[in-house]
């Protein structure tokens, strides 16, 4: 059984250096908590530095490949780790996205059976981002796109970002919307008890982005656009009945935008989601039964999640043979244009 893991974080030293500057800046962004722990903390700290995520992010050929070989993971779909380039100014972000894409393309060319890649871009400059998408897909032959949700608190339902969506749709390039810290307008109650990141805040943030896109009519304008979200759909599959019902009611009474299709239709037709960081067989079974086998893709979330338990989770999942092939590799091959074996 081919195993393709589809939310596998990676970085380059130049981005890490800029994020270290962010860690020591006066920004009040929630992202600073994670950024400081990874990029400006000694290895023996009691925080994220103790987990040494940075080594896992920047190393490809030694530690990562060794683990993949030991555990039978055939391929990682690499993506520039959150918050990517989105905390930088537009010029720096544009330059570093292009550099990261070049480096990623080199890795994928060197190990074509082991690594595929999602291209970064700078959403703050939508027209330049569209050009980089064209380059990444046409010249570098990368497999899709990655964005770390909001940029300065703005989401893809805003038409200012539509040159990005137009370019993605034209290239049949799936956009993976990865979490980052909640925006200033959303972060208030998330700052306590460790709720700011993966425990709760990240799912709330990306779920908000996805629902805004559906309710905002994005997929009426771009009916063939494909979006991927992680973490078993950031709770949307489990809320989809209520989301659908309440949006339909709101449209009927004039409190929501009129859309051509329902929220559930958009989620089924325009979204796929990965299992990253949710190793729960009941959640997986529900997701497949509720949203369809074609919409669920296996992922690890390396290095933030350990590799071995994620492999054991999918190998021991109560799936049919056809379902296992779809979740482990078939859906990833189709959505991210990875050559089948």
C-alpha positions in Angstrom: 0.0 0.0 0.0 1.6 3.3 -1.1 1.6 5.9 1.7 1.6 9.5 0.7 1.5 12.0 3.6 0.0 15.3 2.5 0.6 17.9 5.2 4.3 17.7 5.9 5.9 20.9 7.1 9.3 22.1 5.8 11.3 25.3 5.7 14.5 26.9 4.5 17.2 28.8 6.6 16.3 32.2 5.0 12.7 32.0 6.1 13.8 30.8 9.5 16.1 33.8 9.9 13.3 36.2 9.0 11.0 34.5 11.4 13.5 34.9 14.2 13.4 38.6 13.6 9.6 38.4 13.9 10.0 36.6 17.2 11.9 39.6 18.5 9.7 42.2 17.0 6.9 44.1 18.9 4.1 42.3 17.0 1.1 41.2 19.1 0.1 38.5 16.6 -0.8 35.2 18.2 1.6 33.6 15.7 4.5 35.1 17.7 3.9 32.5 20.5 4.7 29.6 18.2 7.3 31.5 16.1 9.3 32.5 19.2 9.2 29.0 20.6 10.6 27.5 17.4 12.9 30.1 16.0 14.2 31.9 19.1 14.4 29.4 21.9 17.2 27.2 23.2 16.8 23.5 22.8 16.5 22.9 26.6 13.6 25.3 27.0 10.3 24.1 28.6 8.4 25.4 25.5 8.3 24.4 21.9 12.0 24.7 21.6 12.3 21.6 23.7 10.6 19.6 20.9 13.2 20.9 18.4 10.7 21.4 15.6 13.3 23.5 13.7 15.5 20.5 13.0 12.6 18.5 11.6 11.6 21.4 9.4 14.9 22.2 7.8 16.3 18.6 7.5 15.1 16.5 4.6 17.8 14.1 3.6 18.9 12.8 6.9 16.4 12.5 9.7 13.1 12.8 7.7 14.0 10.3 5.0 15.4 7.9 7.5 12.1 7.9 9.5 10.1 7.6 6.3 12.1 4.5 5.3 11.8 2.9 8.7 8.0 3.4 8.8 7.2 2.6 5.1 6.1 6.1 4.2 6.7 6.5 0.5 6.2 10.2 0.0 5.9 13.5 1.8 4.0 16.4 0.2 6.1 19.2 1.5 4.9 22.7 2.2 6.5 25.8 3.7 5.5 25.8 7.3 3.2 28.2 9.0 3.1 31.2 9.0 5.0 30.9 5.8 5.9 34.3 4.4 2.7 36.0 5.5 4.1 37.9 8.5 6.7 39.7 6.3 6.2 42.8 4.2 5.0 42.2 0.6 8.4 42.5 -1.1 10.2 40.2 1.4 7.3 37.8 1.3 7.3 37.7 -2.5 11.1 37.1 -2.7 11.2 34.4 -0.1 8.2 32.6 -1.5 10.0 32.3 -4.9 13.2 31.2 -3.2 11.4 28.6 -1.2 9.7 27.3 -4.3 13.0 27.0 -6.1 14.5 25.0 -3.2 11.4 22.8 -3.0 11.5 22.1 -6.8 15.2 21.0 -6.4 14.3 18.6 -3.6 11.4 17.1 -5.6 13.6 16.8 -8.7 16.3 15.0 -6.7 13.9 12.6 -5.0 10.9 12.4 -7.4 9.6 9.2 -5.7 9.9 10.6 -2.2 8.9 14.2 -2.3 6.2 16.4 -3.9 5.6 20.0 -3.1 3.1 22.8 -2.6 4.2 26.2 -3.8 4.1 29.3 -1.6 3.1 32.8 -2.6 2.6 36.2 -1.0 -1.1 37.0 -0.7 -0.4 40.6 0.3 0.4 41.3 -3.4 -2.3 39.3 -5.3 -1.0 40.1 -8.9 2.5 39.1 -8.1 1.2 36.1 -6.3 -0.7 35.0 -9.4 2.5 35.3 -11.4 4.4 33.2 -8.9 1.6 30.6 -9.1 2.0 30.5 -12.9 5.8 30.0 -12.5 5.5 27.4 -9.8 3.0 25.3 -11.7 4.2 25.8 -15.3 8.0 26.0 -14.8 8.8 24.3 -11.5 6.1 21.7 -11.9 5.1 21.8 -8.3 1.9 19.9 -7.2 -0.3 22.6 -5.7 -0.3 25.6 -3.5 -0.1 26.4 0.3 -1.4 29.5 2.1 -1.6 30.0 5.9 -5.1 31.3 6.1 -5.6 35.0 6.7 -3.2 37.7 5.6 -3.5 40.7 7.9 -6.9 39.5 9.0 -8.3 39.2 5.5 -9.7 36.1 3.8 -10.1 34.8 0.3 -13.8 35.8 0.1 -12.4 39.3 -0.5 -12.3 40.0 -4.2 -8.9 41.6 -3.8 -7.5 38.1 -3.6 -9.3 36.8 -6.7 -6.3 37.0 -9.1 -4.8 34.3 -6.8 -7.9 32.1 -7.1 -8.2 32.7 -10.9 -4.6 31.5 -11.3 -5.1 28.5 -9.1 -8.3 27.4 -10.9 -6.6 27.9 -14.3 -3.8 25.5 -13.3 -6.1 23.1 -11.5 -3.9 23.7 -8.5 -5.4 22.8 -5.2 -4.9 25.4 -2.5 -4.1 23.9 0.9 -5.3 26.4 3.6 -3.1 25.7 6.6 -3.8 27.2 10.0 -2.0 30.1 11.6 -2.7 32.2 14.7 -6.1 33.8 14.7 -6.4 37.4 13.5 -6.6 40.3 15.9 -10.3 40.5 15.4 -10.7 36.8 16.4 -8.0 36.2 18.9 -9.4 37.6 22.2 -10.8 34.5 24.1 -8.2 32.2 22.4 -5.2 33.6 24.3 -5.6 31.6 27.5 -5.2 27.9 28.5 -3.1 27.0 25.4 -6.2 27.5 23.2 -4.3 29.8 20.8 -2.9 27.1 18.5 -3.6 23.5 17.6 -5.8 22.7 20.6 -8.6 25.0 19.4 -7.6 28.3 17.8 -6.2 26.8 14.5 -9.3 24.9 13.7 -11.5 27.9 14.5 -9.4 30.1 12.3 -9.3 27.9 9.2 -12.9 26.8 9.7 -13.9 30.5 9.7 -11.9 31.0 6.4 -13.6 28.0 4.7 -17.1 29.0 5.7 -16.5 32.6 4.6 -15.5 31.3 1.2 -18.6 29.1 0.9 -21.0 31.7 2.2 -19.3 34.5 0.3 -20.0 33.0 -3.1 -16.4 32.3 -4.0 -17.2 29.0 -5.6 -19.9 30.6 -7.7 -17.2 32.7 -9.3 -14.7 29.8 -9.3 -16.7 26.6 -9.7 -13.7 24.4 -10.4 -11.5 25.8 -7.6 -10.3 23.1 -5.2 -9.4 23.8 -1.6 -7.8 21.4 0.9 -7.9 21.8 4.7 -6.4 19.7 7.3 -7.1 18.2 10.7 -10.1 16.1 9.7 -11.7 19.1 8.0 -11.3 21.6 10.9 -14.6 20.4 12.4 -16.7 21.4 9.4 -17.7 17.8 8.4 -19.1 17.4 11.9 -21.0 20.8 11.8 -22.0 20.6 8.1 -25.7 19.9 8.7 -26.1 22.9 11.0 -24.0 25.1 8.8 -26.1 24.2 5.8 -29.4 24.5 7.6 -28.7 27.9 9.2 -27.2 29.4 6.0 -30.2 28.3 4.0 -32.5 30.0 6.6 -30.3 33.1 6.7 -30.6 33.4 2.9 -34.4 33.0 3.0 -34.7 36.0 5.4 -32.1 38.2 3.7 -29.4 37.9 6.3 -26.9 36.0 4.1 -25.7 36.3 0.5 -27.7 34.4 -2.0 -25.5 31.6 -3.4 -26.1 29.3 -6.3 -25.6 26.1 -4.3 -25.8 25.1 -0.7 -22.9 25.1 1.8 -22.9 21.3 1.8 -22.6 21.1 -1.9 -19.7 23.5 -1.9 -17.9 21.5 0.8 -18.5 18.2 -1.1 -17.6 19.6 -4.5 -14.8 22.2 -3.8 -13.1 20.9 -0.7 -11.0 17.9 0.3 -9.6 17.4 3.7 -6.8 15.5 5.4 -6.5 13.5 8.6 -3.4 15.5 9.8 -3.2 15.6 13.6 -6.5 13.7 14.2 -5.7 10.0 14.7 -9.2 8.9 15.6 -10.8 6.0 13.8 -14.3 7.0 14.7 -13.7 10.5 13.3 -12.2 9.0 10.1 -15.2 6.6 9.6 -17.7 9.4 10.1 -15.8 11.7 7.7 -15.8 9.1 4.9 -19.4 8.1 5.4 -20.6 11.7 5.7 -18.5 13.5 3.1 -17.5 10.7 0.7 -14.4 8.6 0.2 -13.1 10.9 -2.5 -12.7 13.8 -0.1 -10.5 12.3 2.6 -6.7 12.1 2.4 -4.1 10.8 4.9 -1.5 13.1 6.4 0.9 13.1 9.3 1.6 16.8 10.1 5.3 16.2 10.5 7.3 17.3 12.5 4.5 18.7 14.7 2.9 15.3 15.0 5.2 12.2 15.4 5.4 10.0 12.3 5.0 6.5 13.9 1.6 6.9 15.5 0.2 8.4 12.3 1.4 5.5 10.3 -0.1 3.0 12.8 -3.4 5.0 12.8 -3.9 4.6 9.1 -2.6 1.0 8.9 -5.0 -0.1 11.7 -8.0 1.9 10.5 -11.1 -0.2 9.8 -11.3 0.5 6.1 -12.1 -1.5 3.1 -9.3 -2.2 0.6 -10.7 0.3 -1.8 -11.1 2.9 0.9 -7.6 2.4 2.1 -6.2 2.8 -1.4 -8.1 6.1 -1.8 -7.2 7.6 1.6 -3.6 6.5 1.6 -2.6 7.5 -1.9 -5.3 7.6 -4.6 -7.0 10.8 -3.6 -3.6 12.5 -3.1 -2.4 11.4 -6.5 -5.6 12.9 -8.1 -5.9 16.1 -6.2 -2.1 17.0 -6.1 -1.1 15.6 -9.5 1.2 13.0 -8.2 2.1 10.3 -10.7 0.6 6.9 -9.7 3.0 4.0 -9.2 
